[in-house]
Amino acid sequence: MAADDGRLSGLELVGGRPSLDFSNTVGWHDSEEPSEWLHDAGDLVSWLVRAGLLDGAAEAALRADVAAWPAAAEALLERGRALREAIYRVLSPVAAGEAAPAAALAELNEWLAPLVARSRLVAEDGGFAWAWSGEAHDLNRALWPVARDAAELLTSDELDRVRECGGPGCGWLFVDTSRNRSRRWCSMADCGNRAKARRHYHRQKAAREG
């Protein structure tokens, strides 16, 4: 889970929800040496595209605004990282079967309030959908779908399926959709393989010492 050069080509989307995948834009989130995937506002835009939260027109408009207002873009990146940590600090305890700390929930609510206030319902494909109703060039609109998904997850039936990877220091979150709720790893190819290698090493060591 080491960070790449900002292209995000190696970043897996394993969370099952956009807000969880956003939390997972820190590698080794629960370690003393986390690695950052979002190095600039352009990376944030690229992640939103990868997560399916921006279509082509919205991406072009957001990239244009990021390029036009570099100071605002830097502030957006910092707000995005803060929102990401608020999501993690709420959902990591929940994944462990514990109550979310009041301070973390209050911080998440601080992010949700202005974004929810800029939401509206629109008719779409015979039904309805949420849409951004704030200023067209407000860069905060980039974070709106992530915050909204976090709120929807916290009030959904999926909440009791949120898990944190069992890999030491990993800290990645995901929705466990397995039938018997037995998923332990963010990815079998990543932390799952590391755990398998550790078990193999300890078996061999025990055999040699026995």
Secondary structure, DSSP 4 states (H G I P E B T S, - for coil): ----SSS-TT----SSSHHHHHHTTEETTTSSS-EES--SHHHHHHHHHHTT---HHHHHHHHHHHHH-HHHHHHHHHHHHHHHHHHHHHHHHHHTT-PPPHHHHHHHHHHHHHHHHTEEEEEETTEEEEEE-S-TT-GGGGTHHHHHHHHHHHTSTTGGGEEE--STTT--EEE--STTS----S-IIIIIHHHHHHHHHHHHHHHHH-
